[in-house]
Amino acid sequence: MFKNGILRHAVVSAGFALAVSTTWANAEQVPINGTVQSKCIIMTDSAGVYGNPNAYTLSTAAADGGADAIVRIDVTLADAYKAHITAPTEFSSAPSLPDLPTFAGNTEVQTVSDATGMGTYESGKIEQGMTDIYDLTATGSTWFKTSSTVTMGGSKAFPGGNYTAMVTAECIAK
């Protein structure tokens, strides 16, 4: 019986040790962090200006007293980004308007730093509504100009005041 008692004690002790070791088990989630610096940088080269050639039109055309908005995009990693540039579709600030305005706009390549590598940007662009999409296949700088024309519904006059509309320029990773 002494032998059985020792054996029984050993079995109970081993079971207790196993139970204790599982309660001591521990797990941790260890993060790995990193910061990615975009290889595509967007800069405003010059803000656009609306001219007012008649009572019911605002235009960025130079002939109308306006100036197109110019955005520069610098790419340091070729064939990794697409530029999405959207002409204005609404005013971000304006006086109270007598009717709904209609926006029209277009973006086109103005200048490139590498005529060989970027020479097809304009002919290869994809137009989706007011957004023009460019495949940025070469490193360097590209200047995009965006024109905008706004007409007041019903040929009503634009009230006096300050008008602001935004061009949206984005670099989208491929």
C-alpha positions as CSV (number, residue, x, y, z in Angstrom):
1,M,0.0,0.0,0.0
2,F,2.8,2.3,0.7
3,K,4.0,1.8,-2.8
4,N,0.5,2.5,-4.1
5,G,0.3,5.6,-2.0
6,I,3.6,6.9,-3.4
7,L,2.5,6.0,-6.9
8,R,-0.8,7.7,-6.4
9,H,1.0,10.8,-4.9
10,A,3.3,10.9,-7.9
11,V,0.4,10.8,-10.4
12,V,-1.5,13.5,-8.5
13,S,1.7,15.6,-8.3
14,A,2.3,15.2,-12.1
15,G,-1.3,16.2,-12.8
16,F,-1.0,19.2,-10.6
17,A,2.3,20.3,-12.2
18,L,0.7,20.0,-15.6
19,A,-2.3,22.1,-14.5
20,V,0.0,24.7,-13.0
21,S,2.1,24.9,-16.1
22,T,-0.9,25.6,-18.3
23,T,-2.1,28.4,-16.1
24,W,1.4,30.0,-16.5
25,A,1.2,29.9,-20.3
26,N,1.2,33.4,-21.8
27,A,0.9,34.9,-25.2
28,E,1.7,38.4,-26.5
29,Q,0.8,40.3,-29.7
30,V,3.9,42.2,-30.7
31,P,3.4,45.0,-33.3
32,I,5.7,45.7,-36.2
33,N,5.3,49.3,-37.3
34,G,6.6,51.2,-40.3
35,T,6.2,54.5,-42.0
36,V,5.9,54.8,-45.7
37,Q,7.0,58.0,-47.4
38,S,5.1,58.5,-50.6
39,K,7.3,58.6,-53.7
40,C,4.7,60.9,-55.3
41,I,4.4,64.5,-54.1
42,I,1.7,67.0,-55.1
43,M,2.4,70.7,-55.0
44,T,0.3,73.7,-56.0
45,D,2.2,75.7,-58.6
46,S,-0.4,78.4,-58.9
47,A,-4.0,78.8,-57.8
48,G,-6.6,79.3,-60.5
49,V,-8.5,82.6,-60.8
50,Y,-12.1,83.0,-62.1
51,G,-12.7,85.8,-64.5
52,N,-16.2,87.1,-65.1
53,P,-16.6,87.7,-68.9
54,N,-20.4,88.2,-68.5
55,A,-23.0,88.3,-65.8
56,Y,-23.8,84.5,-65.9
57,T,-20.3,83.0,-66.5
58,L,-17.1,82.4,-64.5
59,S,-14.1,81.2,-66.4
60,T,-10.4,80.5,-65.8
61,A,-9.6,81.2,-69.4
62,A,-7.0,84.0,-69.8
63,A,-9.2,85.6,-72.5
64,D,-12.0,85.9,-69.9
65,G,-9.6,87.5,-67.3
66,G,-9.0,84.2,-65.4
67,A,-6.1,81.9,-64.9
68,D,-6.0,78.1,-64.9
69,A,-4.9,76.2,-61.7
70,I,-1.5,74.5,-62.1
71,V,-0.6,71.5,-60.0
72,R,2.9,69.9,-60.1
73,I,3.4,66.2,-59.3
74,D,6.9,64.9,-58.6
75,V,7.4,61.2,-58.9
76,T,10.6,59.5,-57.6
77,L,9.4,55.9,-58.2
78,A,8.5,55.2,-61.8
79,D,5.3,53.2,-62.7
80,A,4.0,53.1,-59.2
81,Y,1.3,55.8,-59.2
82,K,-1.6,57.2,-61.1
83,A,-2.6,60.8,-60.9
84,H,-6.3,61.5,-60.5
85,I,-7.1,65.2,-61.1
86,T,-10.6,66.4,-60.8
87,A,-11.9,69.8,-62.0
88,P,-14.3,71.6,-59.7
89,T,-17.9,70.4,-59.5
90,E,-19.1,72.8,-56.9
91,F,-18.1,75.9,-55.0
92,S,-16.5,75.4,-51.6
93,S,-17.5,79.0,-50.8
94,A,-19.8,81.5,-52.6
95,P,-22.5,84.0,-52.0
96,S,-26.1,82.8,-51.9
97,L,-26.9,81.8,-55.6
98,P,-30.2,82.5,-57.4
99,D,-30.0,79.1,-59.2
100,L,-27.9,76.0,-59.6
101,P,-24.6,76.6,-61.4
102,T,-23.3,74.2,-64.0
103,F,-19.6,73.3,-63.9
104,A,-17.4,72.2,-66.8
105,G,-13.6,71.6,-66.7
106,N,-10.7,69.9,-68.1
107,T,-7.2,69.0,-67.1
108,E,-4.2,68.6,-69.4
109,V,-0.5,68.2,-69.2
110,Q,1.2,71.6,-69.4
111,T,4.9,70.8,-69.0
112,V,7.0,67.7,-68.2
113,S,10.6,67.3,-67.0
114,D,11.2,64.3,-69.3
115,A,9.7,64.6,-72.7
116,T,10.7,61.1,-73.7
117,G,9.4,59.3,-70.6
118,M,6.3,61.5,-70.1
119,G,5.5,62.3,-73.7
120,T,2.4,60.1,-73.8
121,Y,0.8,61.3,-70.5
122,E,-1.8,63.5,-72.2
123,S,-2.7,61.1,-75.1
124,G,-2.9,58.2,-72.7
125,K,-5.1,59.9,-70.1
126,I,-8.5,58.4,-69.1
127,E,-11.4,60.7,-68.6
128,Q,-14.1,59.8,-66.1
129,G,-16.5,62.6,-65.7
130,M,-14.6,65.6,-64.4
131,T,-11.6,63.4,-63.3
132,D,-8.7,62.8,-65.6
133,I,-6.4,59.9,-64.8
134,Y,-2.8,59.8,-65.8
135,D,-0.5,56.8,-65.5
136,L,2.8,58.2,-64.1
137,T,5.3,55.8,-65.7
138,A,8.4,57.9,-65.4
139,T,10.3,59.7,-62.6
140,G,10.4,63.5,-62.7
141,S,7.9,66.4,-62.5
142,T,4.7,67.0,-64.5
143,W,2.7,70.2,-64.4
144,F,-1.0,69.8,-65.0
145,K,-3.3,72.7,-65.7
146,T,-7.0,72.6,-64.9
147,S,-9.5,74.9,-66.5
148,S,-13.0,75.6,-65.1
149,T,-16.1,77.3,-66.4
150,V,-19.2,77.8,-64.4
151,T,-22.5,79.1,-65.8
152,M,-25.5,80.1,-63.8
153,G,-28.8,78.3,-64.6
154,G,-31.4,80.2,-66.5
155,S,-28.8,82.8,-67.6
156,K,-29.1,84.5,-64.3
157,A,-26.4,86.8,-63.0
158,F,-23.8,85.7,-60.5
159,P,-24.2,87.8,-57.3
160,G,-21.2,89.9,-56.3
161,G,-18.8,88.3,-53.9
162,N,-15.9,85.8,-53.6
163,Y,-16.1,82.4,-55.2
164,T,-13.9,79.5,-54.5
165,A,-13.9,76.0,-56.1
166,M,-11.3,73.3,-55.5
167,V,-9.3,71.2,-57.9
168,T,-8.6,67.8,-56.3
169,A,-5.3,66.2,-57.2
170,E,-4.4,62.7,-55.9
171,C,-1.6,60.2,-56.3
172,I,-3.0,56.7,-56.1
173,A,-0.6,53.8,-55.7
174,K,-1.0,51.2,-58.4
